[in-house]
Amino acid sequence: MKKLNLSKMKKLNLSKAVVFFMLLLSIEVCSQDYTLDKSNSSITVSGTSSLHDWDVISNDFTGDMKLKDVLNGKLESLYVNVNSETLKSGKKAMDKKTYKALKTDEFPNVTFSIKSVRSEKRIDNSTFEFKLIGNMSLCGVTKSVPLDFLLTLNGERINITGSCIIKMTDFEVEPPTALLGTIKTGDQITVKFNSIFIKK
């Protein structure tokens, strides 16, 4: 009888080990790292001035994202790094003033990373809506900013689109001026992004 019980215990322990191993394997499969496909991604910064509205666009930046549950769109981390001098308006004079305002000689990069997820909602089988708080670093100043975006799963690719609104003065950036101050840039700007991430 004791030998039989011992045999049953060994089989039970083995079954538990197999189940535990399969659980770990399942978690590993569900968790996935992605990297930015900059050839198909863009960031647009839009603002106003006393003369006209303006945009600067970057198609050359880097980023990484990790989903802890791919099937359910559970976001674990997101990091984006933009070299400020990749932002272009198509006008050299405006770009020069932009880089001066952003102090690109001293602070060449703008970065964003997730601080906390406020909410996440499934829209359909492949689309999820996220509202989160992130840390944005600009000109040596780091601030918490709200960010809303849609995440769409498409095989081994993920598309995220969204925007956030910030004030330049919150990051100690003086809004650029032109023509001896007669043309003034508005303090508030909108950062919009349309980015593709691919599985590593």
N, C-alpha and C positions, 0 to 999 in steps of 0.2 A: 504493500500500500504506500509506504514512504517513497519507494522508487518511482511509483506512478505519479505521485504528487510532485516529486522533484522534476520529473519529465514534463509535466504540465506547466510547471513554473518556468522552466527553461523556454518552452514554446511560447508562453505568454510574454516573457521578457523579450524574446526575439521578435514577436509581433509588434510589441511596443516600439522596439528599435527601428523596425521597418517603417512603421507609421510616422515616427519622428523624423526619419530621414526623408521620407516623401514630403512631409510638411515643409522641411527646410528647402527642399528642391523646388517646391511650389512657390515658396516665398521668393527664392532667387530668380525664378522664371518671371514672376510678376513684376519684380523690381527691374527697372531698365534705365540705362544712361543714354543721353542724347547730346549731340553737338550741333551747333548752329551751321546751317548751310548758307553762307553769306552770299553766294551767287544768286540766291532766290529770296533774299531778305532785305528789308529796308526799315530805316528809322527816319521819321520826318518831324522836325521841330518847326512849329508854326507860331507866328506872333503878329502883332500889329505895330503900326507907327503912325505918326501924324500925317504921313504922306500916303502910305498904302500898306496892305498886309504883306507878309513875307514868309518864305519857307526856306529851310536848309535841310538837305537830305544826305544821309549816309547809306551807302550800299556795301560798306567795308568795315565790319565789326565782328566780334567774336562772342561766343556764349556757350553755356552748358546747362543742361536741365536733367533732373532725375525724377522719374515717376516711381513711387513705391508700390503702386498697383496700377499697371497699365490698363487692364480691362475696365477699371472703374475711374480712371483719370485722377487718381490720388497723387497730388503734387508734393514732392519732398523738397526739391531745391531748384532754384533758377538763378543764373548769374549771367550778366551781360556786361561787356567792356567795349566802349566806343572811344576810339581816338578822335579827339575833338576836331582835328584838322582834316578828318575825312568828311566832315559836314560841309556841303557845298551848296551855294545858292545860284551858281552860274554867273555871278558878278564878282570879280576879283576884289573890287573896293569894299563891297559888303563883307566878303569872307575875311578880309584883313581886319576889319573892325570887329567882327565876331570873334576871331581868334585872340585879338587884343583884350576884349571884354572877358573872355574865358581864361585868360592868362595861360595860354597853352605852352609857353616856354617853361613855365614852372609846374603846371598841372596838365599834362598832355591827355589824360584819360578821364572819361566819365564812366562810372560803374553803377550797377544796380544789382542788388541781391535781395532775396526774400527774407523778411523779418518774421512775419506771421500770416497765416491764411485766415481771413475773417469769415469767409463762407465759400462753399462750392456747391454747384447745382448741376445735375444732369439735364441737358436740353433734349438730347435724343441719344441713340445708341453710340454715337461717335463724338458728340459735342458736349462740352462742359463749360460752365460759366464760373469764373473765379473772381473773388474780391479779396485783395490782400494788401498788406502793408509791407513796403520794402525800404531798404536803406539805399539812398542815392547819394553818391559822393561826387561833388562838383566843385572845382577850384579849391580843393583842400577842406571843404565843408561837407559833413555828412548829415543828412536829414531824413526823417521818416516821411514817406509819401504814400498816399493811397493809389492803388493800381487796379483797374478792372480789365479783364480780358476773356476772350473765348479761346478754348483749346479744342482743336479738332484732330481726332485720330484718323490716320489714313495709312494703314499697313505699317511700314517701318518709318513713316514720316509723321511729324506732328506740325500743325500750323497753329500759331497763336497770333491773334490780332487784338489790339486794345489801345488804351491811351491813358495818360495822366496829365494833370494840370499843376504847374508849379509857378512860383514867383522867383525871378532872377535874384531879387534883393534878399530872399531867404538864404541864398547861398553866397551872399556878399558879392554878387555880380552887379556892376553898374550897367543899367540898360544903355546900349550904344546910342550915340547921337551923330548927326552929320550936318554939314553946312553951318558950322559955328553954333551948333545947338538948335538951329531952327527946325530940324527934323528930329523928332524924339521917338524912341522905341518904347512900346508899352512894356510894363513890368511882367505881366502874366504871359506865359507861353504854354503851348500844348505839345506834348510829346506823343506821337502816334507811331505804332510799329505793326509791321506785317512780316512775321518771321517764320522760317521753316527750320525745324530741327530734325536730324536724321539719327537713326540708331547707331551707336558706336559699335 
